[in-house]
Amino acid sequence: MGLDNWSRAGWSHGGGPVLGLEASCDETAAAVLAPDGTILAEAVRSQLAEHTPFGGVVPEIAARAHLAHLPALTAKVLAEAGIAAADLGGIAATSGPGLIGGLIVGATFGKGMAIALDKPFVAVNHLEGHALTARIPGMVPGGVEFPFLLLLLSGGHCQCVAVEGLGRYRRLGSTLDDAVGEAFDKSAKLLGLPWPGGPALEALARTGDPKRFPLPRPMLRRPGCDFSFSGLKTAVAQTVPKLASDQDRADLAAAFQYVVAAVLADRASNALGMMPGATAMVVAGGVAANQGVRAALHGVAEAHGLPLVAPPIRLCTDNAVMIAWAGIERLRAGLSDPLDHAPRPRWPLAELSA
């Protein structure tokens, strides 16, 4: 059945709107989606102010912020959607991977609502949420059909994944050391940029010469689609002491971003060669918001005769829209989770099923 022809048939919960809750790291989010993927309401509360003084995410502070703000955020999206809690068809909450304190807050809050409302509960894998975002009909007419290649690029993950169906994920390659978002943040810190470093480095790179500094391109042209960024980060660290001006810093930022985009494009091309039946190349995660990375990956997808599907910028980082949608996909397949499902700080996609 095509995504644009969904009906309530087959929904174990009757097809009502689904509430998604996200609290896996440093953004508290809630969203309400209709069964056809229409976003009825969404809200994200950033914890930037809480964590900036520490130069990174403090897990205990993150958990306390989720606890303080998730109830009000949930009430807000329900009101904006014009949905009474009793009319929901289900509750979906991120249950891993992520910071265990935040996962416990979000999942427990979702379970409490499910108990009080007598609704099904879906424990959503955060990575599956990113993977399935491209299937929201509003992102692409009708949604992306299986199978497709997913590049998951974030502060904690850097993977090429064959998405073969709901709950069917085959990892083709991953990072051997740092995740790409981590490399962005650490290189930004070396350049004296504020946290979060990725967006700050991208902004600085716009005024730089990407060809000035000959940085290494780890794994380029090697077989397979694994990644490595520790050597590149080390090269940045060794170059920073030699910089004498703001233009030097901009040039190094541009060179770093250029090399990362080139490596990601090379690895993505190899991954597509390992997945000849792919319908699309999908990029998701915080680094998917980087315009240089998007442009490089667009060229790869075009060369393989495939579309590049990337979420809107607001849905690249952690959000509850993708969590609600993953809940919709699972509920439509007749899947829900018991209320004793334990949040998991580590939860590989390969361990999911449908």
C-alpha positions as CSV (number, residue, x, y, z in Angstrom):
1,M,0.0,0.0,0.0
2,G,1.5,3.4,-1.0
3,L,2.2,5.9,1.8
4,D,-0.2,8.3,0.1
5,N,-3.0,5.9,0.3
6,W,-3.0,5.0,3.9
7,S,-6.2,4.2,5.6
8,R,-7.1,3.2,9.2
9,A,-7.3,-0.4,8.1
10,G,-4.5,-2.4,9.8
11,W,-4.0,0.1,12.6
12,S,-4.2,-1.8,15.9
13,H,-5.0,1.5,17.7
14,G,-7.7,2.8,15.3
15,G,-5.6,5.3,13.4
16,G,-5.7,8.4,15.6
17,P,-2.9,11.0,15.7
18,V,0.4,9.9,17.4
19,L,2.3,11.9,20.0
20,G,6.1,11.7,19.6
21,L,8.5,12.6,22.5
22,E,12.2,13.1,22.2
23,A,14.6,13.5,25.1
24,S,17.7,11.5,24.2
25,C,20.3,14.3,24.5
26,D,20.1,18.1,24.8
27,E,16.9,19.0,23.0
28,T,13.4,18.4,24.5
29,A,10.8,17.9,21.8
30,A,7.2,16.9,21.3
31,A,5.1,16.6,18.1
32,V,1.7,15.4,17.0
33,L,1.3,13.7,13.6
34,A,-1.8,12.6,11.8
35,P,-1.7,8.9,10.5
36,D,-0.9,10.2,7.0
37,G,2.2,12.0,8.2
38,T,0.7,15.5,8.3
39,I,2.5,17.4,11.1
40,L,-0.3,18.8,13.2
41,A,2.1,20.5,15.8
42,E,5.7,20.4,16.7
43,A,7.9,22.0,19.3
44,V,11.6,21.8,20.3
45,R,13.2,23.4,23.3
46,S,16.9,23.8,23.0
47,Q,19.1,23.4,26.1
48,L,21.9,25.6,24.5
49,A,21.8,28.1,27.4
50,E,22.1,25.4,30.0
51,H,25.1,23.6,28.4
52,T,27.1,26.5,26.8
53,P,28.9,27.5,30.0
54,F,30.4,23.9,30.1
55,G,31.4,23.7,26.5
56,G,29.3,20.6,25.9
57,V,26.3,18.5,27.1
58,V,26.2,17.7,30.8
59,P,24.0,14.6,31.1
60,E,22.6,15.4,34.6
61,I,21.7,18.9,33.5
62,A,20.1,17.6,30.3
63,A,17.9,15.1,32.3
64,R,16.7,17.7,34.7
65,A,15.8,20.1,31.9
66,H,13.8,17.3,30.1
67,L,12.0,16.7,33.4
68,A,11.2,20.3,33.8
69,H,10.0,21.1,30.3
70,L,8.6,18.0,28.7
71,P,5.1,18.1,30.3
72,A,4.5,21.7,29.3
73,L,5.9,21.1,25.8
74,T,3.5,18.1,25.4
75,A,0.5,20.2,26.5
76,K,1.6,22.9,24.0
77,V,1.6,20.6,21.0
78,L,-1.6,19.0,21.9
79,A,-3.3,22.4,22.2
80,E,-1.8,23.6,18.9
81,A,-2.9,20.4,17.1
82,G,-6.4,20.8,18.6
83,I,-6.2,17.2,19.9
84,A,-7.4,16.0,23.2
85,A,-5.1,13.5,24.8
86,A,-7.9,10.9,24.9
87,D,-8.1,11.1,21.1
88,L,-4.5,10.1,20.5
89,G,-3.9,6.8,18.8
90,G,-0.6,6.1,20.5
91,I,2.4,7.5,22.3
92,A,5.9,7.1,20.8
93,A,9.0,8.0,22.9
94,T,12.7,7.8,22.1
95,S,14.0,4.9,24.2
96,G,17.6,4.7,22.9
97,P,20.3,5.2,22.0
98,G,21.3,8.3,24.0
99,L,22.0,9.7,27.4
100,I,20.3,7.3,29.9
101,G,18.9,10.0,32.2
102,G,17.1,11.8,29.4
103,L,15.9,8.5,27.9
104,I,14.4,7.5,31.3
105,V,12.6,10.9,31.6
106,G,11.1,10.7,28.1
107,A,10.2,7.1,28.0
108,T,8.7,7.1,31.5
109,F,6.6,10.2,30.7
110,G,5.4,8.5,27.6
111,K,4.6,5.3,29.4
112,G,2.7,7.2,32.0
113,M,0.5,8.8,29.4
114,A,0.0,5.5,27.7
115,I,-1.2,4.0,31.0
116,A,-3.5,6.9,31.9
117,L,-5.0,7.0,28.4
118,D,-5.1,3.2,27.8
119,K,-3.1,3.8,24.5
120,P,-0.4,1.7,22.9
121,F,3.2,2.7,23.6
122,V,6.1,2.6,21.1
123,A,9.7,2.6,22.3
124,V,11.4,4.2,19.3
125,N,15.0,3.7,18.4
126,H,16.4,7.2,17.8
127,L,18.4,6.0,14.8
128,E,15.3,4.4,13.2
129,G,13.6,7.8,13.7
130,H,16.3,9.4,11.5
131,A,16.2,6.6,9.0
132,L,12.4,6.8,8.5
133,T,12.1,10.6,8.2
134,A,12.5,10.4,4.5
135,R,9.3,8.3,4.3
136,I,7.1,11.0,5.7
137,P,4.9,11.8,2.7
138,G,5.4,15.5,3.1
139,M,9.1,15.2,2.6
140,V,8.9,13.4,-0.7
141,P,5.6,12.9,-2.7
142,G,4.4,9.6,-1.4
143,G,7.5,9.1,0.8
144,V,10.7,7.2,-0.2
145,E,10.1,3.6,-0.9
146,F,12.3,0.8,0.5
147,P,15.1,0.0,0.0
148,F,17.3,3.1,0.2
149,L,20.7,4.1,1.4
150,L,20.9,6.1,4.6
151,L,23.9,8.2,5.6
152,L,23.5,8.9,9.3
153,L,25.8,11.8,10.1
154,S,25.7,13.3,13.6
155,G,27.8,14.0,16.6
156,G,27.5,10.4,17.8
157,H,27.1,8.5,14.6
158,C,28.6,8.1,11.1
159,Q,27.2,5.2,9.3
160,C,26.1,4.0,5.8
161,V,23.0,1.8,6.3
162,A,21.0,-0.2,3.8
163,V,17.4,0.5,4.9
164,E,15.6,-2.6,3.5
165,G,12.3,-2.3,5.3
166,L,10.8,-1.4,8.7
167,G,13.1,-2.9,11.3
168,R,15.4,-4.3,8.6
169,Y,18.7,-2.4,8.6
170,R,22.1,-3.6,7.3
171,R,25.1,-1.6,8.2
172,L,27.5,-1.2,5.2
173,G,30.1,0.9,6.9
174,S,30.8,3.1,10.0
175,T,33.5,5.2,11.5
176,L,36.6,3.6,12.9
177,D,37.1,6.4,15.4
178,D,35.3,9.7,15.6
179,A,31.8,10.5,14.3
180,V,31.8,13.2,11.7
181,G,29.8,15.6,13.9
182,E,32.3,15.1,16.7
183,A,35.1,15.9,14.3
184,F,33.3,19.2,13.4
185,D,32.8,20.1,17.0
186,K,36.4,19.3,18.1
187,S,37.9,21.1,15.1
188,A,35.7,24.1,15.8
189,K,37.0,24.1,19.4
190,L,40.6,24.0,18.2
191,L,39.8,27.1,16.1
192,G,38.4,28.9,19.1
193,L,34.8,28.8,18.0
194,P,31.8,28.6,20.4
195,W,29.9,25.5,21.1
196,P,28.0,23.9,19.3
197,G,30.9,24.0,16.9
198,G,29.5,22.5,13.7
199,P,27.3,25.5,12.7
200,A,30.0,27.9,13.8
201,L,32.6,26.2,11.7
202,E,30.4,26.2,8.7
203,A,29.7,29.9,9.1
204,L,33.5,30.7,9.3
205,A,34.2,28.4,6.3
206,R,32.1,30.6,4.0
207,T,34.8,33.3,4.0
208,G,37.7,30.9,3.6
209,D,39.8,29.3,0.8
210,P,39.2,25.5,0.9
211,K,42.3,24.8,-1.1
212,R,44.9,26.7,0.9
213,F,45.7,24.0,3.5
214,P,46.4,20.5,2.2
215,L,44.7,18.4,4.8
216,P,44.6,14.6,4.7
217,R,41.6,12.8,3.3
218,P,41.2,9.7,5.5
219,M,40.0,6.5,3.7
220,L,39.6,8.3,0.4
221,R,39.4,5.8,-2.6
222,R,39.7,2.8,-0.3
223,P,37.3,-0.1,-0.8
224,G,34.2,-0.2,1.3
225,C,32.5,2.7,3.0
226,D,34.1,2.9,6.5
227,F,35.1,6.3,7.8
228,S,37.9,7.8,9.8
229,F,38.3,11.3,11.1
230,S,40.9,11.2,13.9
231,G,43.8,11.8,11.6
232,L,42.1,14.8,10.0
233,K,41.3,16.2,13.5
234,T,45.0,15.8,14.4
235,A,46.1,17.6,11.3
236,V,43.8,20.5,12.2
237,A,45.3,20.5,15.7
238,Q,48.9,20.6,14.3
239,T,48.0,23.5,11.9
240,V,46.2,25.8,14.4
241,P,49.4,27.0,16.2
242,K,50.7,28.2,12.8
243,L,47.7,30.5,12.1
244,A,48.4,34.2,12.3
245,S,45.1,35.9,11.3
246,D,41.4,35.5,11.2
247,Q,41.6,34.8,7.5
248,D,44.0,31.9,8.3
249,R,41.3,30.5,10.6
250,A,38.6,30.9,8.0
251,D,40.8,29.1,5.4
252,L,41.5,26.2,7.7
253,A,37.8,25.9,8.5
254,A,37.0,25.9,4.8
255,A,39.7,23.3,4.1
256,F,38.4,21.1,6.9
257,Q,34.8,21.3,5.6
258,Y,35.9,20.7,2.0
259,V,37.8,17.5,3.0
260,V,35.0,16.1,5.1
261,A,32.5,16.7,2.3
262,A,34.9,15.0,-0.2
263,V,35.4,12.0,2.1
264,L,31.7,11.6,2.7
265,A,31.0,11.7,-1.0
266,D,33.6,9.1,-1.7
267,R,32.3,6.7,1.0
268,A,28.7,7.3,-0.1
269,S,29.5,6.5,-3.7
270,N,31.1,3.2,-2.6
271,A,28.0,2.4,-0.5
272,L,25.7,2.9,-3.4
273,G,27.8,0.5,-5.4
274,M,27.2,-2.0,-2.6
275,M,23.4,-1.5,-2.9
276,P,22.4,-1.6,-6.5
277,G,18.7,-1.7,-5.9
278,A,18.5,1.6,-3.9
279,T,15.6,3.9,-4.7
280,A,17.3,7.0,-3.2
281,M,20.2,8.2,-1.1
282,V,19.0,9.7,2.2
283,V,21.1,11.8,4.5
284,A,20.0,12.5,8.1
285,G,21.5,13.7,11.4
286,G,22.8,17.1,12.4
287,V,25.7,17.2,9.9
288,A,23.0,16.8,7.1
289,A,22.3,20.5,7.8
290,N,25.7,21.5,6.4
291,Q,25.3,22.9,3.0
292,G,28.7,21.9,1.8
293,V,28.1,18.3,2.7
294,R,24.6,18.4,1.1
295,A,26.1,19.7,-2.2
296,A,28.8,17.0,-2.3
297,L,26.3,14.3,-1.6
298,H,23.8,15.7,-4.2
299,G,26.6,15.3,-6.8
300,V,27.1,11.6,-5.8
301,A,23.4,10.8,-5.9
302,E,23.0,12.5,-9.3
303,A,25.9,10.6,-10.7
304,H,24.2,7.3,-9.7
305,G,20.9,8.5,-11.1
306,L,19.2,8.7,-7.7
307,P,17.6,11.5,-5.8
308,L,19.2,12.9,-2.7
309,V,16.6,13.1,0.1
310,A,17.5,15.4,3.1
311,P,15.1,16.6,5.7
312,P,14.4,20.3,6.2
313,I,17.1,21.8,8.4
314,R,14.9,21.8,11.4
315,L,14.4,18.1,11.2
316,C,18.1,17.2,10.8
317,T,18.9,17.6,14.4
318,D,17.0,15.8,17.2
319,N,13.2,16.3,16.9
320,A,10.0,14.6,17.9
321,V,8.5,14.6,14.4
322,M,10.7,11.7,13.4
323,I,9.8,9.9,16.6
324,A,6.1,10.3,16.0
325,W,6.5,9.1,12.4
326,A,8.5,6.0,13.5
327,G,5.7,5.3,15.9
328,I,3.1,5.6,13.1
329,E,5.0,3.2,10.9
330,R,5.3,0.6,13.7
331,L,1.7,1.0,14.9
332,R,0.5,0.6,11.3
333,A,2.4,-2.7,11.2
334,G,0.6,-3.8,14.4
335,L,3.7,-3.3,16.6
336,S,3.9,-1.7,20.0
337,D,6.0,-2.3,23.1
338,P,5.3,-3.5,26.6
339,L,5.4,-0.9,29.4
340,D,8.4,-2.6,31.0
341,H,10.6,-1.9,28.0
342,A,13.8,-0.5,29.4
343,P,15.5,2.5,27.7
344,R,18.9,1.6,26.2
345,P,21.8,4.0,26.0
346,R,23.3,1.8,23.3
347,W,20.8,0.3,20.8
348,P,22.2,-0.6,17.3
349,L,19.8,-0.5,14.4
350,A,20.8,-4.1,13.6
351,E,19.1,-5.3,16.8
352,L,15.7,-4.0,15.7
353,S,13.0,-6.1,14.2
354,A,9.5,-5.7,12.8
